[in-house]
């Protein structure tokens, strides 16, 4: 699996993100859909990555900066035919590593609270994310689950 930065201009990622938005709109009330469209994902405060196996797009995820020491996980999606194969875990690990290297001390995320989102909540919990209240511009919503992960700063390697 090759995880790399993406400029969101390729047809494959545009198709996957459209699938993501359509799915979110189909299973969540309109006011509870917080997935970002292409224009909002291209903002300078967002870094976006895609996971590939050769020319096959496996999944994606993004890191949105919320200030100097905070970041938000956005647009985590695994292509349907690649679900339950570790793609989400690999993308999440990649994003967390980049966030930590960039000085992020707290990672936040919003996901759904219904059964459709149970696999995502389990993945985040296994990674150490804890339930929390709304953050940034989010409001309390029975269809949302908010989670937070506190990161330890990287310590410089000791030189002999």
N, C-alpha and C positions, 0 to 999 in steps of 0.2 A: 504494500500500500504506500502510495506517494501522496503526502499532504503538502500542498503548496499554496502560496498566496494566489488570489484570483481577482481579476479586475471586473468580473461580472458581465463581460461582453460576449462570452461564448454561448452558443445555442443550448448546449447541454445544461449549463447552470441556470440559464433563464427558464428552461423547461422545468427543471427540478424545483426552482423557487415558485413558479406559477402553480405547480402541483401542491406545494407546501401551503401557499396562500389559499388555494381553493379548498384544500382539506380542512384548514383551520376555520374557514368561513362556513363549511358544511357541518362542523361539529361543535361550534361555539357561537353564542349570541354575538351579534355585530359589535356591541360595545366591549366585548371581552376578547376580541381578536387583536393581539399586540404584535403580530408578525409584521416585519418591515418589507416594503416593496423594493424593487431594484433601485429606484432613485434615492430612497432613504438609506439603503445599504451602501451606496456609493459616497456617503458623506466622509469627510476627512477624519472624523473621530471614530471611524469603524474600520477594523482590519478584518478581512474576510478570507477564509481558506476553503479549499475543496480537496477531497480525498479521491484518488484515482487508482485504478488497476489497469495499467496501459492506457487505452483510450476510453475506458469504461468509468463513468462518474459514479462513485460510491456514496458520497454524502458531502455535507458542508457544515460550516459553523462560523460564527463571527464573535469578535470582541468589540464592544462599544465602550469607550472611555467615558466615565462619569465624573471625571475630575482627576486630580493628581494621583490618588491612591485607590480609586475604585473603578471597577469595570463590570460590565454586564455581558453575560453570555446571550447571544442572539442567533436566531436562524439555524439552530441545530436541526438537521434533517438527514436521514438516511434514505437513499432510494429504496423504494418498496422491495425490489427484488434482492436487495442486499441486507435487509433487516435481520437482526439476531446473529450477526457475523462479526461483531466487535467494531464495526465502523464508528458508531457513535462514541464508544469508549475511546477509540484512538483519536478522533477529532477533539473530544473534550480534553483529553490529556495534552494534546498539542496546544490548544487554546490556553489551558491553565499554565503550561510551561512558558509560553510567550508572555502571558500576563505577569507572571512572577518575574521573569527576566526584565520586563519593562517597569517594574516597581509597583505593580498593583498589589495592594495588601488585602483587599476585600473584593471578592467576586460575588455578584448577585445574579439572580435569574428569576424570570416569571415563566411558569408553565401552567397547563390546565390542571384543574382539580378533579375532573371526571375520570371515569375508568379508561377512557381513550388514552389518557396521559400517564397511566400507572407505570408502564415500562420506563418512560422518561424520568419520572420521579424516583423510581428505584435506582436507575443508573446514577442520578445525581446524588442520592443518599449514599450509595455504595462508594462514591468518590469523596464523600465527607461533607457535602452540602447539608445544611440544617434548615428546617423550616424557620421562617421569620415573617415579619409584617411587610407591608408595602414599602417600597423604596423609590427614590427619584420621583417621577411624576405619576407613579401608579397610585391607585386608590383601592381600598378594600373592595373585593369582588368575590362572590361565592364561586365563580368559575375559574378563579386564579389561585395558584399555589406559588408562594414566594419562598426563595431559598437563598442561603448565603454560605460562602466558604471563606474562612479567614486563612490567608496565605502567610507563611513565614518569609521574611526577606531572605534572598539568597545571600550566603556569606561568601566572601572572596576565598578562593583556594589559597592554602598556605604554600608559600614558596620555600624550597629548601635552600 
